[in-house]
């Protein structure tokens, strides 16, 4: 990437700070959700990849919707006190 392209990106960010803020919030939301799920699934490789690679949320969305499914909490069928009642 040459200096002119970098300067163009800097000028674009200065002209549209709201776009930069939206992009940052977009990435943080998707990255947070994906990291949370990777931690729940103990998927160390995915966790590291999502943490390091910045794809504007694309890798995170793929992981959340196509690679894993949410962990459902276990449902208890009754009290777990261990007594049968007399």
Backbone as JSON Lines, residues from 0, in Angstrom:
{"i":0,"aa":"X","n":[0.86,-1.17,0.0],"ca":[0.0,0.0,0.0],"c":[0.9,1.23,0.0]}
{"i":1,"aa":"X","n":[0.69,2.1,-0.95],"ca":[1.55,3.27,-1.02],"c":[1.01,4.43,-0.18]}
{"i":2,"aa":"X","n":[1.83,5.43,-0.04],"ca":[1.52,6.57,0.83],"c":[0.26,7.3,0.38]}
{"i":3,"aa":"X","n":[0.01,7.41,-0.91],"ca":[-1.18,8.13,-1.41],"c":[-2.46,7.43,-0.95]}
{"i":4,"aa":"X","n":[-2.47,6.09,-0.99],"ca":[-3.66,5.35,-0.56],"c":[-3.88,5.48,0.94]}
{"i":5,"aa":"X","n":[-2.8,5.46,1.69],"ca":[-2.91,5.65,3.13],"c":[-3.45,7.04,3.44]}
{"i":6,"aa":"X","n":[-2.95,8.04,2.74],"ca":[-3.43,9.41,2.95],"c":[-4.91,9.53,2.57]}
{"i":7,"aa":"X","n":[-5.34,8.83,1.51],"ca":[-6.75,8.83,1.14],"c":[-7.62,8.25,2.26]}
{"i":8,"aa":"X","n":[-7.15,7.17,2.87],"ca":[-7.9,6.57,3.98],"c":[-7.97,7.51,5.18]}
{"i":9,"aa":"X","n":[-6.87,8.18,5.44],"ca":[-6.84,9.14,6.55],"c":[-7.8,10.29,6.28]}
{"i":10,"aa":"X","n":[-7.81,10.79,5.05],"ca":[-8.72,11.87,4.68],"c":[-10.17,11.43,4.78]}
{"i":11,"aa":"X","n":[-10.45,10.19,4.36],"ca":[-11.82,9.65,4.46],"c":[-12.25,9.56,5.92]}
{"i":12,"aa":"X","n":[-11.36,9.11,6.8],"ca":[-11.68,9.0,8.22],"c":[-11.91,10.37,8.84]}
{"i":13,"aa":"X","n":[-11.13,11.37,8.42],"ca":[-11.32,12.73,8.93],"c":[-12.63,13.32,8.45]}
{"i":14,"aa":"X","n":[-13.02,13.0,7.22],"ca":[-14.25,13.55,6.65],"c":[-15.49,12.88,7.22]}
{"i":15,"aa":"X","n":[-15.36,11.61,7.63],"ca":[-16.53,10.85,8.11],"c":[-16.2,10.13,9.42]}
{"i":16,"aa":"X","n":[-16.02,10.86,10.51],"ca":[-15.69,10.19,11.77],"c":[-16.83,9.3,12.27]}
{"i":17,"aa":"X","n":[-18.06,9.63,11.89],"ca":[-19.19,8.8,12.29],"c":[-19.1,7.41,11.65]}
{"i":18,"aa":"X","n":[-18.6,7.33,10.43],"ca":[-18.42,6.05,9.76],"c":[-17.35,5.22,10.47]}
{"i":19,"aa":"X","n":[-16.3,5.86,10.9],"ca":[-15.25,5.17,11.65],"c":[-15.8,4.66,12.98]}
{"i":20,"aa":"X","n":[-16.57,5.47,13.67],"ca":[-17.15,5.06,14.95],"c":[-18.11,3.89,14.75]}
{"i":21,"aa":"X","n":[-18.95,3.95,13.72],"ca":[-19.88,2.86,13.43],"c":[-19.1,1.57,13.15]}
{"i":22,"aa":"X","n":[-18.04,1.67,12.36],"ca":[-17.23,0.49,12.04],"c":[-16.59,-0.11,13.28]}
{"i":23,"aa":"X","n":[-16.11,0.73,14.17],"ca":[-15.48,0.23,15.4],"c":[-16.5,-0.47,16.29]}
{"i":24,"aa":"X","n":[-17.68,0.11,16.42],"ca":[-18.73,-0.51,17.24],"c":[-19.18,-1.82,16.61]}
{"i":25,"aa":"X","n":[-19.36,-1.83,15.29],"ca":[-19.76,-3.04,14.55],"c":[-18.78,-4.18,14.84]}
{"i":26,"aa":"X","n":[-17.49,-3.9,14.72],"ca":[-16.47,-4.93,14.92],"c":[-16.44,-5.4,16.36]}
{"i":27,"aa":"X","n":[-16.54,-4.48,17.32],"ca":[-16.49,-4.87,18.73],"c":[-17.66,-5.76,19.12]}
{"i":28,"aa":"X","n":[-18.84,-5.48,18.61],"ca":[-20.01,-6.3,18.94],"c":[-19.83,-7.72,18.42]}
{"i":29,"aa":"X","n":[-19.51,-7.87,17.13],"ca":[-19.36,-9.21,16.55],"c":[-18.18,-9.95,17.16]}
{"i":30,"aa":"X","n":[-17.06,-9.26,17.39],"ca":[-15.88,-9.9,17.96],"c":[-16.18,-10.37,19.39]}
{"i":31,"aa":"X","n":[-16.88,-9.54,20.16],"ca":[-17.23,-9.93,21.52],"c":[-18.12,-11.16,21.56]}
{"i":32,"aa":"X","n":[-19.14,-11.18,20.71],"ca":[-20.05,-12.34,20.67],"c":[-19.31,-13.61,20.25]}
{"i":33,"aa":"X","n":[-18.47,-13.49,19.23],"ca":[-17.75,-14.66,18.74],"c":[-16.72,-15.15,19.76]}
{"i":34,"aa":"X","n":[-16.02,-14.24,20.42],"ca":[-15.06,-14.65,21.43],"c":[-15.76,-15.33,22.6]}
{"i":35,"aa":"X","n":[-16.91,-14.81,22.98],"ca":[-17.68,-15.4,24.08],"c":[-18.06,-16.85,23.74]}
{"i":36,"aa":"X","n":[-18.57,-17.05,22.52],"ca":[-18.99,-18.39,22.12],"c":[-17.79,-19.32,21.99]}
{"i":37,"aa":"X","n":[-16.68,-18.83,21.45],"ca":[-15.48,-19.67,21.33],"c":[-14.99,-20.09,22.71]}
{"i":38,"aa":"X","n":[-15.09,-19.2,23.69],"ca":[-14.69,-19.54,25.05],"c":[-15.64,-20.58,25.64]}
{"i":39,"aa":"X","n":[-16.94,-20.43,25.4],"ca":[-17.91,-21.41,25.89],"c":[-17.63,-22.8,25.33]}
{"i":40,"aa":"X","n":[-17.27,-22.86,24.06],"ca":[-17.02,-24.13,23.39],"c":[-15.58,-24.62,23.59]}
{"i":41,"aa":"X","n":[-14.8,-23.85,24.31],"ca":[-13.39,-24.15,24.54],"c":[-12.66,-24.39,23.23]}
{"i":42,"aa":"X","n":[-12.96,-23.55,22.23],"ca":[-12.35,-23.63,20.91],"c":[-11.15,-22.68,20.87]}
{"i":43,"aa":"X","n":[-10.03,-23.16,21.36],"ca":[-8.84,-22.31,21.5],"c":[-8.37,-21.76,20.16]}
{"i":44,"aa":"X","n":[-8.35,-22.58,19.12],"ca":[-7.9,-22.13,17.81],"c":[-8.78,-21.01,17.24]}
{"i":45,"aa":"X","n":[-10.09,-21.19,17.34],"ca":[-11.01,-20.15,16.88],"c":[-10.86,-18.89,17.71]}
{"i":46,"aa":"X","n":[-10.71,-19.05,19.02],"ca":[-10.57,-17.89,19.9],"c":[-9.36,-17.06,19.48]}
{"i":47,"aa":"X","n":[-8.23,-17.72,19.26],"ca":[-7.01,-17.0,18.87],"c":[-7.18,-16.35,17.51]}
{"i":48,"aa":"X","n":[-7.77,-17.08,16.55],"ca":[-7.96,-16.53,15.2],"c":[-8.87,-15.3,15.24]}
{"i":49,"aa":"X","n":[-9.96,-15.39,15.96],"ca":[-10.9,-14.27,16.05],"c":[-10.27,-13.08,16.77]}
{"i":50,"aa":"X","n":[-9.48,-13.36,17.78],"ca":[-8.82,-12.3,18.53],"c":[-7.81,-11.54,17.68]}
{"i":51,"aa":"X","n":[-7.07,-12.26,16.84],"ca":[-5.97,-11.66,16.09],"c":[-6.39,-11.11,14.73]}
{"i":52,"aa":"X","n":[-7.19,-11.86,13.99],"ca":[-7.52,-11.49,12.61],"c":[-8.66,-10.48,12.6]}
{"i":53,"aa":"X","n":[-8.46,-9.39,11.91],"ca":[-9.49,-8.37,11.77],"c":[-10.08,-8.42,10.37]}
{"i":54,"aa":"X","n":[-11.35,-8.83,10.29],"ca":[-12.03,-8.97,9.0],"c":[-13.32,-8.16,8.96]}
{"i":55,"aa":"X","n":[-13.39,-7.11,9.76],"ca":[-14.59,-6.26,9.85],"c":[-15.83,-7.05,10.22]}
{"i":56,"aa":"X","n":[-15.65,-8.08,11.03],"ca":[-16.77,-8.86,11.52],"c":[-17.12,-10.08,10.69]}
{"i":57,"aa":"X","n":[-16.5,-10.26,9.53],"ca":[-16.88,-11.38,8.66],"c":[-16.51,-12.73,9.26]}
{"i":58,"aa":"X","n":[-15.29,-12.89,9.76],"ca":[-14.88,-14.15,10.37],"c":[-15.76,-14.45,11.58]}
{"i":59,"aa":"X","n":[-16.07,-13.43,12.36],"ca":[-16.9,-13.62,13.54],"c":[-18.31,-14.08,13.17]}
{"i":60,"aa":"X","n":[-18.89,-13.47,12.14],"ca":[-20.24,-13.84,11.7],"c":[-20.24,-15.27,11.17]}
{"i":61,"aa":"X","n":[-19.23,-15.65,10.4],"ca":[-19.13,-17.02,9.89],"c":[-19.06,-18.0,11.06]}
{"i":62,"aa":"X","n":[-18.23,-17.7,12.04],"ca":[-18.1,-18.58,13.2],"c":[-19.43,-18.7,13.96]}
{"i":63,"aa":"X","n":[-20.08,-17.58,14.19],"ca":[-21.31,-17.6,14.98],"c":[-22.46,-18.32,14.27]}
{"i":64,"aa":"X","n":[-22.62,-18.11,12.97],"ca":[-23.8,-18.62,12.29],"c":[-23.58,-19.93,11.53]}
{"i":65,"aa":"X","n":[-22.33,-20.26,11.19],"ca":[-22.12,-21.43,10.35],"c":[-21.25,-22.51,10.99]}
{"i":66,"aa":"X","n":[-20.44,-22.16,11.98],"ca":[-19.54,-23.13,12.57],"c":[-20.1,-23.71,13.86]}
{"i":67,"aa":"X","n":[-20.66,-22.87,14.71],"ca":[-21.13,-23.35,16.01],"c":[-22.61,-23.08,16.2]}
{"i":68,"aa":"X","n":[-23.14,-23.77,17.17],"ca":[-24.5,-23.52,17.62],"c":[-24.41,-23.11,19.09]}
{"i":69,"aa":"X","n":[-25.35,-22.29,19.58],"ca":[-25.3,-21.88,20.98],"c":[-25.42,-23.08,21.92]}
{"i":70,"aa":"X","n":[-24.77,-22.98,23.05],"ca":[-24.89,-24.01,24.09],"c":[-26.17,-23.74,24.86]}
{"i":71,"aa":"X","n":[-27.05,-24.73,24.92],"ca":[-28.3,-24.57,25.65],"c":[-28.1,-25.01,27.09]}
{"i":72,"aa":"X","n":[-28.63,-24.23,28.04],"ca":[-28.48,-24.63,29.45],"c":[-29.26,-25.9,29.73]}
{"i":73,"aa":"X","n":[-28.72,-26.71,30.65],"ca":[-29.4,-27.94,31.03],"c":[-30.64,-27.61,31.84]}
{"i":74,"aa":"X","n":[-31.72,-28.36,31.6],"ca":[-32.97,-28.14,32.3],"c":[-33.09,-29.17,33.41]}
{"i":75,"aa":"X","n":[-33.35,-28.69,34.61],"ca":[-33.5,-29.57,35.76],"c":[-34.94,-30.08,35.82]}
{"i":76,"aa":"X","n":[-35.1,-31.36,36.14],"ca":[-36.45,-31.92,36.19],"c":[-37.06,-31.87,37.59]}
{"i":77,"aa":"X","n":[-36.35,-31.35,38.54],"ca":[-36.9,-31.28,39.88],"c":[-35.85,-30.84,40.88]}
{"i":78,"aa":"X","n":[-36.21,-30.85,42.16],"ca":[-35.24,-30.44,43.18],"c":[-34.09,-31.42,43.26]}
{"i":79,"aa":"X","n":[-32.93,-30.93,43.6],"ca":[-31.74,-31.78,43.68],"c":[-31.23,-31.86,45.11]}
{"i":80,"aa":"X","n":[-32.14,-31.94,46.07],"ca":[-31.73,-31.97,47.47],"c":[-31.28,-33.36,47.87]}
{"i":81,"aa":"X","n":[-31.63,-34.38,47.12],"ca":[-31.22,-35.73,47.45],"c":[-32.15,-36.43,48.41]}
{"i":82,"aa":"X","n":[-33.22,-35.79,48.88],"ca":[-34.16,-36.44,49.79],"c":[-35.39,-36.88,49.01]}
{"i":83,"aa":"X","n":[-35.98,-37.95,49.42],"ca":[-37.17,-38.45,48.75],"c":[-38.45,-38.01,49.44]}
{"i":84,"aa":"X","n":[-38.33,-37.4,50.57],"ca":[-39.51,-36.93,51.32],"c":[-40.15,-38.09,52.06]}
{"i":85,"aa":"X","n":[-40.41,-37.93,53.36],"ca":[-40.95,-39.04,54.12],"c":[-42.33,-38.78,54.61]}
